[in-house]
Amino acid sequence: MNSVRGRRAKLAAAGLIIAVAAAGAIGVSKFIAANSSSAVVEENSSSGQREQRSPACEPLLSDSEAATSPDAANTSTRLTKVVQTAADLLRVNGAAWGPQVAIGSELSIEEAFEHAGSVPGDAMVVEMEWSRQAQRDGLYDGDDKSLDSLVRHIDSTTISDLDLIDHLGPNWQAVIDVIGTVAANGFDEYVSMVRTSPAMRAADALDIRSALRGNAVALGLEAEWDGAQEVVALYFQKCTLAALAQREVNSSVEEYVRDWDLAEAVARDAVAAAFAIDFSSDESGEQIEILARGLQIVQVPSEFDPVYFLTRSVDPYENLHPEEAELLKLEDPLIEGE
């Protein structure tokens, strides 16, 4: 476990340094649009500096019925409204390639999505779906794309049930529900819940998840499986970078990031279970339930009796795409600095 925590600390700290340095050097480059932490920035009237925070990583503040109990029957309509609201925000406030180069009230595209979402997790799903459609429509082809063209594309984007099937698989609604459950408490609180939770993962959770992915690939759903997992990855990428940016300078990075890997793994397990629930065999049904139970234990530990064979273990590479994990394993001595 210490090696896992150490790896996360080194990678997280290095990632923050690289992100900040690259953003400053490149300015309005693709790097900012694709890889910024998307922390929402508010102008500080006294210092002229912008304070970083990420609404998508904060706890649910609205107690409206739409936010706390979203209507599953109207999910695609709700997500389309998020896109349209984001386009409106960009037109009214002005658009910037990233928060590092925004002037005044300007918003980056990522920030606009985060401001537009009122249901937990929606901003992540919408950003990934818009990006998927933009790539499909050739918006990233060539080096001459303009910020205005991106905003116009957002303004014209709609999200249908068929889009969500293509992106997240046949069980897209269950996947979105799980993402919303993870995001509802805010990143810091979710990690805190994982940190104080009793053991919640099966020792072979990664093997189960890998087997389910294999089943998805065999069914022709590889892209959809990866799409569902990438929404989780986006949430943790944004929230971990935003959290690191707000960390007290005298606090230990290793202690600060403790259990971030485990928190992400639990979320990935639950999304995998939601993805596979309706098209897996009876034999794998119990395994799916085991994956789903981890998040349930984190959410309401009092409703579950302690189970001796559950663990808090997480593989150092399991929150990466399998191909990325293989490459990283080959470079392990370099990463470890040993």
Contacts in CASP RR format, 6 or more apart in sequence:
PFRMAT RR
TARGET T0000
AUTHOR 0000-0000-0000
METHOD contacts of the structure
MODEL  1
MNSVRGRRAKLAAAGLIIAVAAAGAIGVSKFIAANSSSAVVEENSSSGQR
EQRSPACEPLLSDSEAATSPDAANTSTRLTKVVQTAADLLRVNGAAWGPQ
VAIGSELSIEEAFEHAGSVPGDAMVVEMEWSRQAQRDGLYDGDDKSLDSL
VRHIDSTTISDLDLIDHLGPNWQAVIDVIGTVAANGFDEYVSMVRTSPAM
RAADALDIRSALRGNAVALGLEAEWDGAQEVVALYFQKCTLAALAQREVN
SSVEEYVRDWDLAEAVARDAVAAAFAIDFSSDESGEQIEILARGLQIVQV
PSEFDPVYFLTRSVDPYENLHPEEAELLKLEDPLIEGE
1 312 0 8 1.000
1 313 0 8 1.000
3 316 0 8 1.000
4 261 0 8 1.000
4 314 0 8 1.000
4 315 0 8 1.000
4 316 0 8 1.000
5 254 0 8 1.000
5 257 0 8 1.000
5 258 0 8 1.000
5 261 0 8 1.000
6 254 0 8 1.000
7 316 0 8 1.000
7 335 0 8 1.000
7 336 0 8 1.000
8 257 0 8 1.000
8 260 0 8 1.000
8 261 0 8 1.000
9 253 0 8 1.000
9 254 0 8 1.000
9 257 0 8 1.000
10 335 0 8 1.000
10 336 0 8 1.000
11 335 0 8 1.000
12 240 0 8 1.000
12 244 0 8 1.000
12 253 0 8 1.000
12 257 0 8 1.000
12 260 0 8 1.000
13 244 0 8 1.000
13 253 0 8 1.000
15 241 0 8 1.000
16 241 0 8 1.000
16 244 0 8 1.000
16 245 0 8 1.000
19 35 0 8 1.000
19 36 0 8 1.000
19 37 0 8 1.000
19 241 0 8 1.000
22 31 0 8 1.000
22 35 0 8 1.000
23 31 0 8 1.000
23 32 0 8 1.000
23 36 0 8 1.000
23 98 0 8 1.000
23 100 0 8 1.000
24 100 0 8 1.000
26 32 0 8 1.000
27 97 0 8 1.000
27 100 0 8 1.000
27 101 0 8 1.000
28 97 0 8 1.000
28 98 0 8 1.000
28 101 0 8 1.000
28 147 0 8 1.000
29 97 0 8 1.000
32 97 0 8 1.000
32 98 0 8 1.000
32 100 0 8 1.000
32 101 0 8 1.000
32 108 0 8 1.000
33 97 0 8 1.000
33 98 0 8 1.000
33 108 0 8 1.000
33 109 0 8 1.000
33 150 0 8 1.000
36 98 0 8 1.000
36 99 0 8 1.000
36 100 0 8 1.000
36 108 0 8 1.000
36 110 0 8 1.000
37 52 0 8 1.000
37 54 0 8 1.000
37 237 0 8 1.000
37 238 0 8 1.000
37 241 0 8 1.000
37 242 0 8 1.000
37 245 0 8 1.000
38 54 0 8 1.000
38 56 0 8 1.000
38 99 0 8 1.000
38 108 0 8 1.000
38 110 0 8 1.000
38 111 0 8 1.000
38 114 0 8 1.000
38 238 0 8 1.000
38 242 0 8 1.000
39 52 0 8 1.000
39 53 0 8 1.000
39 54 0 8 1.000
39 99 0 8 1.000
39 238 0 8 1.000
39 241 0 8 1.000
39 242 0 8 1.000
39 245 0 8 1.000
40 52 0 8 1.000
40 53 0 8 1.000
40 54 0 8 1.000
40 55 0 8 1.000
40 99 0 8 1.000
40 111 0 8 1.000
40 114 0 8 1.000
40 115 0 8 1.000
41 50 0 8 1.000
41 51 0 8 1.000
41 52 0 8 1.000
41 53 0 8 1.000
41 99 0 8 1.000
41 102 0 8 1.000
41 111 0 8 1.000
42 50 0 8 1.000
42 51 0 8 1.000
42 53 0 8 1.000
43 50 0 8 1.000
43 104 0 8 1.000
43 105 0 8 1.000
44 50 0 8 1.000
44 51 0 8 1.000
50 99 0 8 1.000
50 102 0 8 1.000
52 99 0 8 1.000
52 242 0 8 1.000
52 245 0 8 1.000
52 246 0 8 1.000
53 242 0 8 1.000
53 246 0 8 1.000
54 114 0 8 1.000
54 238 0 8 1.000
54 239 0 8 1.000
54 242 0 8 1.000
55 114 0 8 1.000
55 115 0 8 1.000
55 123 0 8 1.000
56 113 0 8 1.000
56 114 0 8 1.000
56 117 0 8 1.000
56 121 0 8 1.000
56 123 0 8 1.000
56 124 0 8 1.000
56 183 0 8 1.000
56 235 0 8 1.000
56 238 0 8 1.000
56 239 0 8 1.000
57 183 0 8 1.000
57 186 0 8 1.000
57 187 0 8 1.000
57 188 0 8 1.000
57 235 0 8 1.000
57 238 0 8 1.000
57 239 0 8 1.000
57 242 0 8 1.000
57 243 0 8 1.000
58 186 0 8 1.000
58 187 0 8 1.000
59 184 0 8 1.000
59 185 0 8 1.000
59 186 0 8 1.000
59 189 0 8 1.000
60 67 0 8 1.000
60 68 0 8 1.000
60 120 0 8 1.000
60 184 0 8 1.000
60 185 0 8 1.000
60 186 0 8 1.000
62 68 0 8 1.000
62 118 0 8 1.000
64 118 0 8 1.000
66 78 0 8 1.000
66 118 0 8 1.000
66 119 0 8 1.000
67 118 0 8 1.000
67 119 0 8 1.000
67 120 0 8 1.000
70 78 0 8 1.000
70 119 0 8 1.000
71 78 0 8 1.000
72 173 0 8 1.000
72 177 0 8 1.000
75 161 0 8 1.000
75 164 0 8 1.000
75 173 0 8 1.000
75 176 0 8 1.000
76 159 0 8 1.000
76 160 0 8 1.000
76 161 0 8 1.000
76 163 0 8 1.000
76 164 0 8 1.000
78 119 0 8 1.000
78 122 0 8 1.000
79 122 0 8 1.000
79 125 0 8 1.000
79 126 0 8 1.000
79 129 0 8 1.000
79 159 0 8 1.000
79 164 0 8 1.000
80 157 0 8 1.000
80 158 0 8 1.000
80 159 0 8 1.000
80 160 0 8 1.000
82 113 0 8 1.000
82 116 0 8 1.000
82 117 0 8 1.000
82 118 0 8 1.000
82 122 0 8 1.000
82 123 0 8 1.000
82 126 0 8 1.000
83 113 0 8 1.000
83 116 0 8 1.000
83 126 0 8 1.000
83 130 0 8 1.000
83 154 0 8 1.000
83 157 0 8 1.000
83 158 0 8 1.000
83 159 0 8 1.000
84 155 0 8 1.000
85 115 0 8 1.000
85 116 0 8 1.000
85 117 0 8 1.000
86 109 0 8 1.000
86 112 0 8 1.000
86 113 0 8 1.000
86 115 0 8 1.000
86 116 0 8 1.000
86 126 0 8 1.000
86 154 0 8 1.000
87 112 0 8 1.000
87 151 0 8 1.000
87 154 0 8 1.000
87 155 0 8 1.000
89 107 0 8 1.000
89 112 0 8 1.000
89 115 0 8 1.000
89 116 0 8 1.000
90 107 0 8 1.000
90 109 0 8 1.000
90 112 0 8 1.000
90 151 0 8 1.000
90 154 0 8 1.000
91 151 0 8 1.000
91 155 0 8 1.000
93 105 0 8 1.000
93 106 0 8 1.000
93 107 0 8 1.000
93 112 0 8 1.000
94 105 0 8 1.000
94 106 0 8 1.000
94 107 0 8 1.000
95 106 0 8 1.000
95 107 0 8 1.000
95 108 0 8 1.000
95 109 0 8 1.000
95 112 0 8 1.000
95 147 0 8 1.000
95 148 0 8 1.000
95 150 0 8 1.000
95 151 0 8 1.000
96 102 0 8 1.000
96 103 0 8 1.000
96 106 0 8 1.000
96 107 0 8 1.000
96 108 0 8 1.000
96 147 0 8 1.000
97 108 0 8 1.000
97 147 0 8 1.000
98 108 0 8 1.000
98 110 0 8 1.000
98 111 0 8 1.000
99 108 0 8 1.000
99 111 0 8 1.000
102 108 0 8 1.000
102 111 0 8 1.000
107 115 0 8 1.000
109 127 0 8 1.000
109 150 0 8 1.000
109 151 0 8 1.000
109 154 0 8 1.000
110 127 0 8 1.000
110 238 0 8 1.000
112 154 0 8 1.000
113 123 0 8 1.000
113 126 0 8 1.000
113 127 0 8 1.000
113 130 0 8 1.000
114 123 0 8 1.000
116 123 0 8 1.000
116 126 0 8 1.000
117 123 0 8 1.000
117 126 0 8 1.000
119 180 0 8 1.000
120 179 0 8 1.000
120 180 0 8 1.000
120 181 0 8 1.000
120 182 0 8 1.000
120 183 0 8 1.000
120 184 0 8 1.000
120 186 0 8 1.000
121 176 0 8 1.000
121 179 0 8 1.000
121 180 0 8 1.000
121 182 0 8 1.000
121 183 0 8 1.000
121 235 0 8 1.000
122 180 0 8 1.000
124 179 0 8 1.000
124 183 0 8 1.000
124 231 0 8 1.000
124 234 0 8 1.000
124 235 0 8 1.000
124 238 0 8 1.000
125 168 0 8 1.000
125 176 0 8 1.000
125 179 0 8 1.000
125 231 0 8 1.000
126 159 0 8 1.000
127 234 0 8 1.000
128 167 0 8 1.000
128 227 0 8 1.000
128 230 0 8 1.000
128 231 0 8 1.000
128 234 0 8 1.000
129 159 0 8 1.000
129 163 0 8 1.000
129 164 0 8 1.000
129 167 0 8 1.000
130 153 0 8 1.000
130 154 0 8 1.000
130 157 0 8 1.000
132 167 0 8 1.000
133 153 0 8 1.000
133 157 0 8 1.000
133 163 0 8 1.000
134 140 0 8 1.000
134 150 0 8 1.000
134 153 0 8 1.000
137 153 0 8 1.000
139 145 0 8 1.000
139 149 0 8 1.000
139 150 0 8 1.000
139 153 0 8 1.000
161 172 0 8 1.000
164 172 0 8 1.000
164 173 0 8 1.000
164 176 0 8 1.000
165 172 0 8 1.000
165 224 0 8 1.000
166 224 0 8 1.000
167 224 0 8 1.000
167 227 0 8 1.000
168 175 0 8 1.000
168 176 0 8 1.000
168 224 0 8 1.000
168 227 0 8 1.000
168 228 0 8 1.000
168 231 0 8 1.000
168 275 0 8 1.000
169 175 0 8 1.000
169 221 0 8 1.000
169 224 0 8 1.000
169 225 0 8 1.000
169 228 0 8 1.000
169 275 0 8 1.000
170 221 0 8 1.000
170 224 0 8 1.000
170 278 0 8 1.000
170 279 0 8 1.000
171 274 0 8 1.000
171 275 0 8 1.000
171 276 0 8 1.000
171 277 0 8 1.000
171 278 0 8 1.000
171 279 0 8 1.000
172 228 0 8 1.000
174 274 0 8 1.000
174 275 0 8 1.000
174 277 0 8 1.000
175 228 0 8 1.000
175 231 0 8 1.000
175 271 0 8 1.000
175 274 0 8 1.000
175 275 0 8 1.000
177 274 0 8 1.000
178 267 0 8 1.000
178 270 0 8 1.000
178 271 0 8 1.000
178 273 0 8 1.000
178 274 0 8 1.000
178 295 0 8 1.000
179 231 0 8 1.000
179 232 0 8 1.000
179 235 0 8 1.000
179 267 0 8 1.000
179 271 0 8 1.000
181 270 0 8 1.000
181 295 0 8 1.000
181 299 0 8 1.000
182 190 0 8 1.000
182 232 0 8 1.000
182 235 0 8 1.000
182 267 0 8 1.000
182 270 0 8 1.000
182 295 0 8 1.000
183 190 0 8 1.000
183 235 0 8 1.000
185 193 0 8 1.000
186 239 0 8 1.000
187 235 0 8 1.000
187 239 0 8 1.000
187 240 0 8 1.000
187 242 0 8 1.000
187 243 0 8 1.000
188 243 0 8 1.000
190 263 0 8 1.000
190 298 0 8 1.000
191 259 0 8 1.000
191 260 0 8 1.000
191 263 0 8 1.000
193 298 0 8 1.000
193 299 0 8 1.000
194 200 0 8 1.000
194 259 0 8 1.000
194 262 0 8 1.000
194 263 0 8 1.000
194 266 0 8 1.000
194 298 0 8 1.000
195 258 0 8 1.000
195 259 0 8 1.000
197 297 0 8 1.000
197 298 0 8 1.000
197 301 0 8 1.000
198 297 0 8 1.000
198 301 0 8 1.000
198 304 0 8 1.000
198 306 0 8 1.000
198 310 0 8 1.000
199 306 0 8 1.000
199 307 0 8 1.000
199 310 0 8 1.000
199 311 0 8 1.000
199 312 0 8 1.000
200 266 0 8 1.000
200 293 0 8 1.000
200 294 0 8 1.000
200 295 0 8 1.000
200 297 0 8 1.000
200 298 0 8 1.000
200 310 0 8 1.000
200 312 0 8 1.000
201 262 0 8 1.000
201 265 0 8 1.000
201 266 0 8 1.000
201 269 0 8 1.000
201 294 0 8 1.000
201 310 0 8 1.000
201 311 0 8 1.000
201 312 0 8 1.000
201 313 0 8 1.000
201 314 0 8 1.000
202 208 0 8 1.000
202 290 0 8 1.000
202 291 0 8 1.000
202 309 0 8 1.000
202 310 0 8 1.000
202 311 0 8 1.000
203 309 0 8 1.000
203 310 0 8 1.000
203 311 0 8 1.000
203 313 0 8 1.000
205 265 0 8 1.000
205 269 0 8 1.000
205 290 0 8 1.000
205 291 0 8 1.000
206 265 0 8 1.000
206 315 0 8 1.000
206 318 0 8 1.000
208 272 0 8 1.000
208 287 0 8 1.000
208 288 0 8 1.000
208 290 0 8 1.000
208 291 0 8 1.000
209 268 0 8 1.000
209 269 0 8 1.000
209 272 0 8 1.000
209 291 0 8 1.000
209 318 0 8 1.000
210 322 0 8 1.000
211 284 0 8 1.000
211 287 0 8 1.000
212 272 0 8 1.000
212 273 0 8 1.000
212 275 0 8 1.000
212 276 0 8 1.000
212 280 0 8 1.000
212 284 0 8 1.000
212 287 0 8 1.000
212 288 0 8 1.000
212 291 0 8 1.000
213 222 0 8 1.000
213 225 0 8 1.000
213 272 0 8 1.000
213 322 0 8 1.000
215 276 0 8 1.000
215 279 0 8 1.000
215 280 0 8 1.000
215 284 0 8 1.000
216 222 0 8 1.000
216 224 0 8 1.000
216 225 0 8 1.000
216 275 0 8 1.000
216 276 0 8 1.000
217 225 0 8 1.000
219 279 0 8 1.000
224 275 0 8 1.000
225 272 0 8 1.000
225 275 0 8 1.000
226 321 0 8 1.000
228 271 0 8 1.000
228 272 0 8 1.000
228 274 0 8 1.000
228 275 0 8 1.000
229 268 0 8 1.000
229 271 0 8 1.000
229 272 0 8 1.000
229 321 0 8 1.000
231 271 0 8 1.000
232 264 0 8 1.000
232 267 0 8 1.000
232 268 0 8 1.000
232 271 0 8 1.000
233 264 0 8 1.000
233 319 0 8 1.000
235 267 0 8 1.000
236 260 0 8 1.000
236 263 0 8 1.000
236 264 0 8 1.000
236 267 0 8 1.000
236 319 0 8 1.000
240 257 0 8 1.000
240 260 0 8 1.000
243 256 0 8 1.000
244 253 0 8 1.000
244 256 0 8 1.000
244 257 0 8 1.000
247 253 0 8 1.000
247 256 0 8 1.000
261 314 0 8 1.000
261 316 0 8 1.000
261 319 0 8 1.000
262 312 0 8 1.000
262 314 0 8 1.000
264 319 0 8 1.000
265 314 0 8 1.000
265 315 0 8 1.000
265 318 0 8 1.000
265 319 0 8 1.000
266 294 0 8 1.000
266 295 0 8 1.000
266 298 0 8 1.000
267 295 0 8 1.000
268 318 0 8 1.000
268 319 0 8 1.000
269 291 0 8 1.000
269 292 0 8 1.000
269 294 0 8 1.000
269 295 0 8 1.000
270 291 0 8 1.000
270 292 0 8 1.000
270 294 0 8 1.000
270 295 0 8 1.000
272 291 0 8 1.000
273 288 0 8 1.000
273 289 0 8 1.000
273 291 0 8 1.000
273 292 0 8 1.000
274 292 0 8 1.000
276 284 0 8 1.000
276 288 0 8 1.000
277 288 0 8 1.000
277 292 0 8 1.000
280 288 0 8 1.000
293 304 0 8 1.000
296 303 0 8 1.000
296 304 0 8 1.000
297 304 0 8 1.000
297 310 0 8 1.000
317 325 0 8 1.000
317 328 0 8 1.000
317 329 0 8 1.000
318 325 0 8 1.000
320 328 0 8 1.000
328 335 0 8 1.000
END
